[in-house]
Amino acid sequence: MSSLEQRLHALGRELAFPPEPDLDATAPAARPFPWRWVALAAAVVALVAAFAVPSARTSILRFFHIQGATVERVETLPPAQERSDAGGLGQRVSQREVERRLGFRLLLPRLDAEPTVYVLDGVLATVLLRVDGRPVLLSEYGAKDYALLRKSVGDKTLVEPVRVAGRPGLWIEGPPHTLSYFNSRGEFRQKTVKIHGNVLLWTRGQVTVRLEGRVSKAQALRLARQIR
Amino acid sequence: MVDRPLDEAELVERARRGDLEAWETLVRTYQGIAFRTAYLLAGNAADAEEAAQDGFVKAQRALGRFRRGAALKPWLLRIVANEARNRRRSAGRRERLALRAGAEIRSGDAVPSPEAALLAREDQERLLAAVERLPHNHRDAIACRYFLELSEEETAAALGVRRGTVKSRLARALAHLREHLEDEA
């Protein structure tokens, strides 16, 4: 081996590689079929039917689903109220406390300081971030909590399947859409809020992650790749 | 009696029959080299992670077509590297390679003087810059063969070319590097 080749070998050992990710590299079809979740989904649909108010009933034109979130395209959006800023995000608690309550480590981008974290109904953790100076909400919940987000979008809203670091996700862009959810006891939360920003939804392991803000798809995907 | 660890052929055979634990063991074995290969070819960490992730998923689906008795590593690297090259073509952006901050002194190395360490570091940075200036197919050959220490066969698999092509690209790349470095000296 020439001295140049030896120097190249030595150089390779000094290169700064990014941290090795922990890959979830099993084909979805190879996993056991999630009968438990099918049963849960059936229960959820029954709950929705039981709690639906007549004015909110509308034809569902199409479903999109990833792990703990369902997006439905409807003819008419259900009645919804504006979300108050911090009040609508739940109780402010420390990161350690919210991780204890939700039972998983929060997925976050690299931050300079301890983040301000809110938790809603013991299910949904939310952190306020900034992307290129714009506020963005990062929300997370674990599938084991039986939590489920339901988003309703109208025909003018774009819903596009995307991949985030190899994992399936959905990009929702356009006019306001609505959001309702189920809590950790499987109870339907009647309060439906109007969401004005664009939303990126994806999963990482058992956690469903959601970014919401007035940001472009490229900005959201860039931020999402930093969240780990 | 102590169970002996399964060898790779047995793990592959089990994974072909749908044993997820066996497949995950293989993924853990090769995810490091697969990610680093994807990083050098795709040029950024996010695309590399996606390429490695999607590559392993495709490999698992294609296990039925994997030739029994063949080496698994080049086969996996070929699939992951193909994903990485596709992402490089679509993204068109690449992070510059960099040296680790504060290079470690390995056990057994003589402790260099500060001046010698600085000169060695400058020498490595000059060599890295020369590699970065190579045409991308020469650069990729150097990266796989020397930076990742892949064999010629594995390098050929990662680059999707024949071994002879790897040899000729390496020879031309080394000649270019020598010229660059002599011009600078």
Interface residues (C-beta under 8 A of the other chain):
Chain A: S2 L4 E5 R7 L8 H9 A10 L11 G12 E14 L15 A16 F17 P18 E20 P21 D22 L23 D24 A25 T26 A27 P28 A29 A30 R31 R163 A165 G166 R167 R225
Chain B: G18 L20 W23 E24 V27 Q31 G32 F35 R36 Y39 A45 A46 A48 E49 E50 A52 Q53 D54 F56 V57 Q60 R61 L97 A98 L99 R100 A101 A103 D123 Q124 L127 L128 V131 I142 A143 Y146 F147 L148 E149 L174 L177 R178 L181
